[in-house]
Amino acid sequence: MVRKCSTQSFTSRLCGTRLSLTFTIVGLVVVLEVLEVLSSWPFLASLVGWGVGGVLGGHGTKSMLPGRHHVLLVRWLSTNTAGITFGRVILVRREYHTRVLEAHERQHTRQYEQLGSFGFFLIYALLYAALLVRWRSFWRAYWLNPLERAARAAGERGARGASS
């Protein structure tokens, strides 16, 4: 038999459990709403970018292009990597910092803004994995990824803008 909560039995175990469960659910909803807002911005990925850039000894430089992104020049990235974007933070190997590369990476910042941090990572990884299974080539999976193709097109537009 379930007792109803009254003022005298409010502190009973059953009523206390209901109250704490209500507060737990409300708290969980608030946390999920905050995470949704944060993940819809490139905020979380930008934090990762600042952290990775700091570890790699990156320092800021003046961007060659207008926008709400930050360029950090680093001494080292993996062998075949000229630049990588985390949210609004672009890490570029010093020797490869060009207007074309920055335009390419800036397109990735736009993709982060449209898809959010989690969305970008998830979509990029799923596309890459599907292409890797299809072609069995890391390079080809990268090259054919639609997010990379859009970024390359932006880089080419940036090259044309630099030559005019």
VOBA-1610 file (N, C-alpha, C; in pm, whole numbers, padded with zeros to 5 digits, always signed):
BEGIN
Met+00083-00118+00000Met+00000+00000+00000Met+00088+00125+00000Val+00064+00217-00091Val+00142+00339-00102Val+00074+00450-00025Arg+00151+00512+00063Arg+00095+00624+00140Arg+00104+00752+00060Lys+00006+00838+00078Lys+00011+00970+00017Lys+00094+01060+00107Cys+00160+01157+00046Cys+00240+01250+00124Cys+00147+01350+00192Ser+00164+01366+00317Ser+00092+01470+00390Ser+00196+01552+00463Thr+00150+01656+00526Thr+00247+01739+00596Thr+00315+01661+00707Gln+00243+01566+00769Gln+00303+01488+00876Gln+00397+01381+00821Ser+00365+01326+00705Ser+00448+01217+00654Ser+00543+01262+00542Phe+00556+01395+00522Phe+00639+01448+00414Phe+00783+01401+00424Thr+00829+01385+00545Thr+00969+01342+00562Thr+00984+01191+00557Ser+00877+01125+00529Ser+00887+00979+00519Ser+00980+00941+00405Arg+01023+00822+00409Arg+01118+00774+00308Arg+01061+00781+00167Leu+00940+00740+00146Leu+00879+00740+00014Leu+00867+00881-00040Cys+00820+00974+00041Cys+00802+01112-00005Cys+00937+01179-00028Gly+01035+01150+00057Gly+01169+01206+00037Gly+01231+01156-00092Thr+01208+01031-00127Thr+01258+00974-00251Thr+01195+01043-00371Arg+01066+01068-00364Arg+00999+01139-00474Arg+01056+01278-00492Leu+01077+01346-00382Leu+01128+01483-00390Leu+01270+01484-00447Ser+01356+01397-00399Ser+01494+01395-00449Ser+01497+01351-00595Leu+01408+01259-00633Leu+01401+01217-00772Leu+01359+01334-00861Thr+01264+01414-00814Thr+01219+01532-00889Thr+01335+01628-00908Phe+01410+01657-00800Phe+01524+01748-00811Phe+01632+01690-00902Thr+01653+01560-00897Thr+01751+01495-00984Thr+01712+01509-01130Ile+01586+01488-01161Ile+01539+01500-01300Ile+01552+01644-01348Val+01510+01739-01265Val+01521+01880-01302Val+01668+01916-01325Gly+01755+01871-01235Gly+01898+01899-01251Gly+01955+01838-01377Leu+01914+01717-01408Leu+01961+01650-01528Leu+01916+01725-01654Val+01792+01771-01654Val+01740+01847-01768Val+01820+01976-01787Val+01850+02044-01677Val+01929+02168-01686Val+02068+02139-01741Val+02133+02035-01691Val+02267+01999-01739Val+02262+01965-01888Leu+02163+01888-01930Leu+02151+01851-02072Leu+02127+01974-02159Glu+02049+02069-02113Glu+02026+02192-02189Glu+02156+02272-02204Val+02232+02282-02095Val+02360+02354-02101Val+02455+02283-02198Leu+02464+02151-02190Leu+02551+02076-02281Leu+02507+02093-02426Glu+02377+02096-02450Glu+02328+02115-02586Glu+02371+02251-02642Val+02360+02354-02560Val+02402+02488-02603Val+02552+02489-02631Leu+02630+02434-02537Leu+02776+02434-02556Leu+02818+02352-02677Ser+02752+02239-02699Ser+02792+02154-02810Ser+02747+02210-02944Ser+02648+02297-02944Ser+02604+02354-03071Ser+02700+02464-03117Trp+02781+02515-03030Trp+02884+02610-03067Trp+03014+02533-03085Pro+03110+02593-03151Pro+03240+02526-03160Pro+03323+02544-03034Phe+03256+02572-02922Phe+03322+02603-02796Phe+03412+02490-02747Leu+03356+02370-02737Leu+03433+02258-02683Leu+03553+02224-02771Ala+03532+02223-02901Ala+03643+02194-02991Ala+03748+02304-02985Ser+03705+02429-02968Ser+03801+02539-02956Ser+03888+02522-02832Leu+03828+02477-02722Leu+03907+02450-02601Leu+04014+02345-02629Val+03976+02241-02701Val+04072+02137-02739Val+04183+02200-02824Gly+04145+02285-02919Gly+04243+02351-03005Gly+04343+02435-02927Trp+04291+02513-02831Trp+04382+02594-02748Trp+04475+02504-02668Gly+04422+02394-02616Gly+04504+02301-02538Gly+04612+02235-02623Val+04573+02184-02738Val+04670+02119-02828Val+04773+02222-02876Gly+04725+02340-02912Gly+04817+02445-02956Gly+04918+02482-02849Gly+04871+02486-02723Gly+04963+02517-02612Gly+05067+02408-02594Val+05025+02283-02603Val+05118+02171-02589Val+05221+02173-02701Leu+05178+02208-02822Leu+05269+02209-02936Leu+05350+02339-02948Gly+05340+02424-02848Gly+05418+02547-02848Gly+05370+02651-02948Gly+05242+02648-02977Gly+05187+02741-03075Gly+05179+02882-03022His+05193+02977-03112His+05171+03117-03074His+05084+03182-03181Gly+05003+03275-03136Gly+04909+03341-03226Gly+04979+03425-03330Thr+04913+03440-03442Thr+04963+03527-03547Thr+04845+03600-03606Lys+04873+03704-03679Lys+04765+03778-03743Lys+04708+03693-03856Ser+04577+03682-03856Ser+04511+03605-03960Ser+04524+03676-04094Met+04538+03599-04201Met+04544+03655-04336Met+04405+03688-04388Leu+04303+03633-04322Leu+04165+03650-04368Leu+04078+03700-04254Pro+03973+03776-04285Pro+03883+03821-04179Pro+03799+03705-04128Gly+03756+03713-04004Gly+03671+03609-03949Gly+03690+03596-03800Arg+03609+03510-03741Arg+03614+03488-03597Arg+03694+03364-03565His+03807+03348-03625His+03891+03232-03599His+04027+03281-03550His+04100+03191-03489His+04233+03223-03435His+04333+03128-03498Val+04444+03183-03545Val+04548+03101-03607Val+04665+03090-03510Leu+04704+02967-03481Leu+04821+02942-03399Leu+04925+02873-03486Leu+05042+02933-03495Leu+05151+02871-03568Leu+05223+02774-03475Val+05242+02653-03521Val+05308+02551-03440Val+05431+02498-03513Arg+05523+02443-03438Arg+05645+02389-03498Arg+05622+02251-03557Trp+05524+02178-03501Trp+05510+02038-03540Trp+05363+01998-03547Leu+05329+01928-03653Leu+05205+01851-03666Leu+05249+01720-03731Ser+05162+01625-03745Ser+05204+01499-03804Ser+05258+01521-03946Thr+05330+01425-03996Thr+05406+01437-04120Thr+05327+01495-04237Asn+05207+01444-04261Asn+05130+01487-04378Asn+05028+01595-04346Thr+05043+01663-04234Thr+04944+01762-04191Thr+05004+01901-04194Ala+04945+01988-04277Ala+04988+02128-04282Ala+04909+02211-04182Gly+04783+02173-04159Gly+04699+02247-04066Gly+04584+02160-04020Ile+04528+02197-03906Ile+04412+02126-03851Ile+04329+02227-03773Thr+04198+02208-03777Thr+04106+02302-03712Thr+04034+02234-03598Phe+04026+02304-03486Phe+03945+02263-03372Phe+03854+02380-03338Gly+03729+02371-03377Gly+03636+02481-03351Gly+03679+02605-03426Arg+03709+02711-03353Arg+03755+02836-03414Arg+03906+02853-03403Val+03975+02749-03364Val+04121+02754-03350Val+04183+02673-03462Ile+04268+02739-03540Ile+04336+02676-03653Ile+04484+02662-03616Leu+04533+02538-03617Leu+04675+02513-03594Leu+04740+02492-03729Val+04847+02567-03755Val+04915+02562-03885Val+05064+02548-03861Arg+05126+02455-03934Arg+05272+02449-03931Arg+05327+02576-03992Arg+05423+02634-03926Arg+05475+02765-03967Arg+05513+02771-04114Glu+05578+02667-04162Glu+05628+02669-04300Glu+05517+02657-04404Tyr+05396+02623-04362Tyr+05285+02605-04457Tyr+05178+02712-04446His+05199+02816-04367His+05095+02917-04346His+05079+03003-04472Thr+04972+02974-04545Thr+04941+03051-04666Thr+04795+03093-04661Arg+04760+03184-04749Arg+04621+03228-04759Arg+04530+03111-04801Val+04580+03027-04891Val+04502+02912-04939Val+04473+02816-04824Leu+04574+02781-04747Leu+04555+02689-04635Leu+04462+02751-04531Glu+04479+02878-04503Glu+04393+02943-04404Glu+04248+02946-04451Ala+04225+02970-04581Ala+04089+02967-04635Ala+04030+02827-04623His+04111+02725-04648His+04069+02586-04634His+04026+02558-04489Glu+04112+02593-04396Glu+04084+02566-04255Glu+03970+02653-04202Arg+03957+02773-04254Arg+03847+02860-04211Arg+03713+02800-04253Gln+03710+02729-04366Gln+03587+02659-04405Gln+03550+02555-04300His+03650+02490-04243His+03622+02394-04136His+03563+02466-04013Thr+03608+02589-03983Thr+03548+02662-03871Thr+03400+02689-03899Arg+03367+02718-04023Arg+03225+02737-04058Arg+03147+02607-04040Gln+03209+02496-04077Gln+03142+02367-04060Gln+03119+02338-03912Tyr+03217+02370-03827Tyr+03198+02355-03683Tyr+03082+02441-03635Glu+03073+02564-03684Glu+02966+02653-03643Glu+02829+02600-03686Gln+02822+02539-03802Gln+02696+02484-03850Gln+02659+02353-03781Leu+02756+02269-03757Leu+02729+02134-03705Leu+02750+02120-03554Gly+02818+02215-03493Gly+02855+02203-03352Gly+02976+02112-03337Ser+03036+02116-03219Ser+03157+02038-03195Ser+03134+01889-03213Phe+03032+01836-03146Phe+03005+01693-03154Phe+02959+01654-03294Gly+02874+01738-03352Gly+02822+01709-03486Gly+02933+01701-03589Phe+03027+01795-03583Phe+03137+01794-03679Phe+03220+01667-03663Phe+03261+01638-03540Phe+03342+01518-03516Phe+03270+01392-03563Leu+03143+01382-03528Leu+03067+01263-03561Leu+03050+01247-03712Ile+03007+01353-03779Ile+02984+01346-03924Ile+03116+01322-03998Tyr+03221+01394-03958Tyr+03351+01376-04024Tyr+03398+01232-04009Ala+03389+01180-03886Ala+03437+01043-03860Ala+03355+00940-03936Leu+03223+00956-03939Leu+03139+00860-04010Leu+03166+00862-04161Leu+03179+00982-04217Leu+03210+00992-04360Leu+03346+00931-04390Tyr+03443+00962-04306Tyr+03578+00910-04325Tyr+03577+00757-04316Ala+03509+00704-04215Ala+03504+00558-04198Ala+03437+00490-04317Ala+03326+00547-04364Ala+03256+00488-04478Ala+03345+00489-04602Leu+03416+00599-04624Leu+03504+00608-04741Leu+03626+00516-04725Leu+03673+00501-04603Leu+03787+00412-04578Leu+03747+00267-04607Val+03629+00227-04565Val+03580+00092-04594Val+03565+00074-04745Arg+03513+00175-04811Arg+03488+00167-04955Arg+03618+00161-05035Trp+03713+00248-05005Trp+03834+00261-05088Trp+03957+00196-05027Arg+03956+00163-04899Arg+04070+00102-04831Arg+04199+00184-04845Ser+04182+00315-04838Ser+04296+00405-04848Ser+04270+00526-04758Phe+04363+00551-04665Phe+04347+00666-04575Phe+04346+00796-04654Trp+04439+00808-04748Trp+04449+00930-04827Trp+04322+00954-04909Arg+04274+00848-04973Arg+04154+00862-05056Arg+04031+00894-04971Ala+04021+00833-04853Ala+03910+00862-04762Ala+03912+01009-04721Tyr+04031+01062-04695Tyr+04045+01205-04663Tyr+04008+01289-04785Trp+04064+01256-04900Trp+04048+01336-05020Trp+03902+01343-05067Leu+03829+01234-05052Leu+03691+01226-05101Leu+03587+01268-04995Asn+03629+01293-04873Asn+03537+01335-04768Asn+03469+01466-04810Pro+03336+01472-04813Pro+03267+01594-04857Pro+03302+01719-04776Leu+03333+01703-04648Leu+03374+01819-04568Leu+03510+01871-04615Glu+03599+01782-04652Glu+03730+01822-04705Glu+03717+01881-04846Arg+03629+01824-04925Arg+03609+01877-05061Arg+03558+02020-05055Ala+03466+02049-04964Ala+03416+02186-04947Ala+03528+02279-04900Ala+03613+02229-04812Ala+03725+02309-04763Ala+03828+02334-04874Arg+03853+02234-04958Arg+03946+02255-05070Arg+03891+02359-05168Ala+03761+02354-05193Ala+03700+02453-05282Ala+03714+02594-05223Ala+03697+02606-05092Ala+03715+02736-05027Ala+03861+02781-05036Gly+03954+02686-05022Gly+04096+02719-05037Gly+04129+02768-05176Glu+04068+02705-05277Glu+04091+02750-05415Glu+04033+02889-05438Arg+03917+02916-05378Arg+03861+03052-05388Arg+03952+03152-05319Gly+04013+03109-05205Gly+04108+03194-05135Gly+04231+03223-05219Ala+04276+03125-05298Ala+04390+03143-05387Ala+04357+03242-05496Arg+04237+03230-05552Arg+04197+03326-05656Arg+04185+03467-05599Gly+04135+03476-05474Gly+04125+03607-05410Gly+04262+03668-05386Ala+04362+03584-05357Ala+04497+03634-05331Ala+04564+03681-05459Ser+04529+03620-05572Ser+04596+03656-05698Ser+04532+03776-05765Ser+04410+03814-05722Ser+04346+03928-05788Ser+04377+04059-05720
//
